[in-house]
Amino acid sequence: MIMPRGSDQLLLPANPLFIVFTLLVALTVDMIPFGRVPWMPELLAVVLVFWGVHQPRRVGVGWAFFFGLLIDVHHGALLGQHALSYSLLSFGAIALHRRLPWFGLPTQAMHVLPLFVLAHLLALVVRMMVGGMWPGWGLVLAPLLEALLWPVASVLLLAPQRRAPDRDVNRPL
């Protein structure tokens, strides 16, 4: 197997329970009531894109749509607004899943930034079409902060896959 340039070891398979756990934690964090802050990054969107890139057969557009509906119901938004933008994010992540691991983390963040911008733009257009209020120019910061969270999410979510396949007393990891 040809390994991507930035990786120094083969990764273990991702545990499906860990994937579900991270998605539920991100959903819970997104449901914490911080008030209406337009620049707040959506952690669930970052985690959905991450798993769409690294595990496209397990986390696809259907899961993104489902979690988007949950966020719509929780926020009291137009039903389908987040579902549509998360589905677009997931589709874009699956489209990038073969190319993205070949780059370093800063370059990966630059590659996923247009996905986050497009998702926020789509949600804004849907909100404005139904007569919603303009959230302000702080909305521009949200995709930038999500792209800045990409390297942190990559390090944290790939950590369980980087451990040794079998434990050994002579090997510390």
C-alpha positions as a Markdown table, in Angstrom:
| # | Residue | x | y | z |
|---|---|---|---|---|
| 1 | Met | 0.0 | 0.0 | 0.0 |
| 2 | Ile | 1.3 | 3.5 | -0.8 |
| 3 | Met | 1.2 | 5.7 | 2.2 |
| 4 | Pro | 0.4 | 9.4 | 2.1 |
| 5 | Arg | 3.4 | 11.6 | 2.4 |
| 6 | Gly | 2.8 | 13.0 | 5.9 |
| 7 | Ser | 2.2 | 9.7 | 7.7 |
| 8 | Asp | 4.9 | 7.7 | 9.3 |
| 9 | Gln | 2.9 | 4.6 | 10.2 |
| 10 | Leu | -0.1 | 2.7 | 9.1 |
| 11 | Leu | -3.2 | 3.5 | 11.0 |
| 12 | Leu | -5.4 | 0.9 | 12.8 |
| 13 | Pro | -9.0 | 0.6 | 11.7 |
| 14 | Ala | -11.3 | 3.1 | 13.2 |
| 15 | Asn | -13.6 | 1.8 | 15.9 |
| 16 | Pro | -17.2 | 2.4 | 14.9 |
| 17 | Leu | -18.1 | 3.0 | 18.6 |
| 18 | Phe | -15.5 | 5.7 | 18.7 |
| 19 | Ile | -16.9 | 7.3 | 15.6 |
| 20 | Val | -20.4 | 7.4 | 17.1 |
| 21 | Phe | -19.0 | 8.7 | 20.4 |
| 22 | Thr | -17.2 | 11.6 | 18.7 |
| 23 | Leu | -20.3 | 12.5 | 16.7 |
| 24 | Leu | -22.5 | 12.5 | 19.8 |
| 25 | Val | -20.0 | 14.6 | 21.8 |
| 26 | Ala | -19.8 | 17.1 | 18.9 |
| 27 | Leu | -23.6 | 17.2 | 18.8 |
| 28 | Thr | -23.8 | 17.7 | 22.5 |
| 29 | Val | -21.2 | 20.6 | 22.4 |
| 30 | Asp | -23.2 | 22.2 | 19.5 |
| 31 | Met | -26.3 | 22.0 | 21.6 |
| 32 | Ile | -24.8 | 23.9 | 24.6 |
| 33 | Pro | -26.7 | 27.2 | 24.7 |
| 34 | Phe | -24.2 | 30.0 | 24.2 |
| 35 | Gly | -26.8 | 32.3 | 22.8 |
| 36 | Arg | -27.0 | 33.6 | 19.2 |
| 37 | Val | -23.4 | 34.1 | 18.4 |
| 38 | Pro | -22.9 | 34.0 | 14.6 |
| 39 | Trp | -19.1 | 33.6 | 14.7 |
| 40 | Met | -19.3 | 30.4 | 16.8 |
| 41 | Pro | -17.8 | 27.4 | 14.9 |
| 42 | Glu | -19.9 | 24.3 | 14.5 |
| 43 | Leu | -17.9 | 21.4 | 16.0 |
| 44 | Leu | -20.3 | 18.9 | 14.5 |
| 45 | Ala | -19.6 | 20.2 | 11.0 |
| 46 | Val | -15.8 | 19.7 | 11.6 |
| 47 | Val | -16.3 | 16.2 | 13.0 |
| 48 | Leu | -18.6 | 15.2 | 10.1 |
| 49 | Val | -16.1 | 16.5 | 7.5 |
| 50 | Phe | -13.3 | 14.7 | 9.3 |
| 51 | Trp | -15.1 | 11.3 | 9.4 |
| 52 | Gly | -16.3 | 11.9 | 5.8 |
| 53 | Val | -12.7 | 12.3 | 4.7 |
| 54 | His | -11.2 | 9.4 | 6.8 |
| 55 | Gln | -14.1 | 7.0 | 6.9 |
| 56 | Pro | -16.4 | 7.8 | 3.9 |
| 57 | Arg | -18.1 | 4.4 | 4.0 |
| 58 | Arg | -19.2 | 4.7 | 7.6 |
| 59 | Val | -20.1 | 8.4 | 7.9 |
| 60 | Gly | -21.8 | 9.6 | 4.7 |
| 61 | Val | -24.4 | 12.0 | 3.5 |
| 62 | Gly | -27.2 | 10.2 | 5.3 |
| 63 | Trp | -25.6 | 10.7 | 8.7 |
| 64 | Ala | -24.9 | 14.3 | 7.9 |
| 65 | Phe | -28.5 | 14.9 | 7.0 |
| 66 | Phe | -29.8 | 13.1 | 10.2 |
| 67 | Phe | -27.5 | 15.2 | 12.4 |
| 68 | Gly | -28.5 | 18.4 | 10.5 |
| 69 | Leu | -32.1 | 17.6 | 11.2 |
| 70 | Leu | -31.3 | 17.2 | 14.9 |
| 71 | Ile | -29.5 | 20.6 | 15.0 |
| 72 | Asp | -32.4 | 22.2 | 13.1 |
| 73 | Val | -34.9 | 20.9 | 15.7 |
| 74 | His | -32.7 | 22.0 | 18.6 |
| 75 | His | -32.0 | 25.5 | 17.3 |
| 76 | Gly | -35.6 | 26.0 | 16.1 |
| 77 | Ala | -34.2 | 26.8 | 12.6 |
| 78 | Leu | -36.0 | 26.1 | 9.4 |
| 79 | Leu | -36.3 | 22.4 | 9.1 |
| 80 | Gly | -33.7 | 21.2 | 6.7 |
| 81 | Gln | -31.4 | 24.3 | 6.8 |
| 82 | His | -28.6 | 22.6 | 8.6 |
| 83 | Ala | -29.4 | 19.3 | 7.1 |
| 84 | Leu | -28.9 | 20.7 | 3.6 |
| 85 | Ser | -25.6 | 22.4 | 4.6 |
| 86 | Tyr | -24.3 | 19.3 | 6.5 |
| 87 | Ser | -25.2 | 17.1 | 3.5 |
| 88 | Leu | -23.2 | 19.4 | 1.2 |
| 89 | Leu | -20.3 | 19.3 | 3.6 |
| 90 | Ser | -20.4 | 15.5 | 3.7 |
| 91 | Phe | -20.6 | 15.3 | 0.0 |
| 92 | Gly | -17.6 | 17.6 | -0.4 |
| 93 | Ala | -15.6 | 15.7 | 2.2 |
| 94 | Ile | -16.2 | 12.4 | 0.4 |
| 95 | Ala | -15.2 | 14.0 | -2.8 |
| 96 | Leu | -11.9 | 15.0 | -1.2 |
| 97 | His | -11.2 | 11.8 | 0.8 |
| 98 | Arg | -8.6 | 10.4 | -1.6 |
| 99 | Arg | -6.7 | 13.6 | -2.1 |
| 100 | Leu | -6.7 | 15.3 | 1.3 |
| 101 | Pro | -4.5 | 12.8 | 3.3 |
| 102 | Trp | -1.6 | 13.4 | 1.0 |
| 103 | Phe | -1.2 | 17.0 | 2.4 |
| 104 | Gly | 0.0 | 18.3 | 5.7 |
| 105 | Leu | -2.5 | 19.5 | 8.3 |
| 106 | Pro | -2.2 | 23.3 | 7.4 |
| 107 | Thr | -2.8 | 22.5 | 3.7 |
| 108 | Gln | -5.7 | 20.2 | 4.6 |
| 109 | Ala | -7.2 | 23.1 | 6.6 |
| 110 | Met | -6.9 | 25.3 | 3.5 |
| 111 | His | -8.6 | 22.6 | 1.4 |
| 112 | Val | -11.6 | 22.2 | 3.8 |
| 113 | Leu | -12.0 | 26.0 | 4.2 |
| 114 | Pro | -14.0 | 26.4 | 1.0 |
| 115 | Leu | -16.3 | 23.6 | 2.1 |
| 116 | Phe | -17.1 | 25.4 | 5.4 |
| 117 | Val | -17.5 | 28.7 | 3.6 |
| 118 | Leu | -19.9 | 27.1 | 1.1 |
| 119 | Ala | -21.9 | 25.4 | 3.9 |
| 120 | His | -22.3 | 28.6 | 5.8 |
| 121 | Leu | -23.2 | 30.5 | 2.7 |
| 122 | Leu | -25.8 | 27.9 | 1.8 |
| 123 | Ala | -27.4 | 28.1 | 5.3 |
| 124 | Leu | -27.4 | 31.9 | 5.1 |
| 125 | Val | -29.1 | 31.9 | 1.7 |
| 126 | Val | -31.8 | 29.5 | 2.9 |
| 127 | Arg | -32.3 | 31.6 | 6.0 |
| 128 | Met | -32.5 | 34.8 | 4.0 |
| 129 | Met | -34.9 | 33.3 | 1.5 |
| 130 | Val | -37.5 | 32.5 | 4.1 |
| 131 | Gly | -37.3 | 36.0 | 5.6 |
| 132 | Gly | -34.7 | 35.5 | 8.3 |
| 133 | Met | -32.6 | 38.2 | 9.8 |
| 134 | Trp | -29.1 | 39.1 | 8.7 |
| 135 | Pro | -26.8 | 37.5 | 11.4 |
| 136 | Gly | -24.0 | 40.1 | 10.9 |
| 137 | Trp | -20.5 | 40.1 | 9.5 |
| 138 | Gly | -19.3 | 38.0 | 12.4 |
| 139 | Leu | -20.6 | 35.0 | 10.4 |
| 140 | Val | -17.5 | 35.3 | 8.2 |
| 141 | Leu | -15.3 | 34.2 | 11.2 |
| 142 | Ala | -17.2 | 30.8 | 11.7 |
| 143 | Pro | -15.7 | 29.0 | 8.6 |
| 144 | Leu | -12.3 | 30.4 | 9.4 |
| 145 | Leu | -12.4 | 29.1 | 13.0 |
| 146 | Glu | -13.7 | 25.7 | 11.7 |
| 147 | Ala | -10.7 | 25.5 | 9.4 |
| 148 | Leu | -8.4 | 26.4 | 12.3 |
| 149 | Leu | -10.0 | 23.6 | 14.3 |
| 150 | Trp | -9.2 | 21.1 | 11.5 |
| 151 | Pro | -5.6 | 20.3 | 12.7 |
| 152 | Val | -6.7 | 19.9 | 16.3 |
| 153 | Ala | -9.6 | 17.6 | 15.3 |
| 154 | Ser | -7.2 | 15.6 | 13.1 |
| 155 | Val | -4.7 | 15.0 | 15.9 |
| 156 | Leu | -7.4 | 14.2 | 18.5 |
| 157 | Leu | -9.6 | 11.9 | 16.3 |
| 158 | Leu | -6.7 | 10.0 | 14.8 |
| 159 | Ala | -4.9 | 9.4 | 18.1 |
| 160 | Pro | -6.7 | 6.0 | 18.9 |
| 161 | Gln | -5.8 | 4.7 | 15.4 |
| 162 | Arg | -2.1 | 5.6 | 15.9 |
| 163 | Arg | -1.6 | 3.3 | 18.9 |
| 164 | Ala | 0.3 | 0.0 | 18.6 |
| 165 | Pro | -1.7 | -2.9 | 17.3 |
| 166 | Asp | -0.6 | -5.1 | 20.1 |
| 167 | Arg | 0.6 | -4.1 | 23.5 |
| 168 | Asp | 4.1 | -4.8 | 24.6 |
| 169 | Val | 5.9 | -4.1 | 27.9 |
| 170 | Asn | 9.0 | -2.9 | 26.0 |
| 171 | Arg | 7.0 | -0.4 | 23.9 |
| 172 | Pro | 5.6 | 2.6 | 25.7 |
| 173 | Leu | 2.8 | 3.4 | 23.2 |
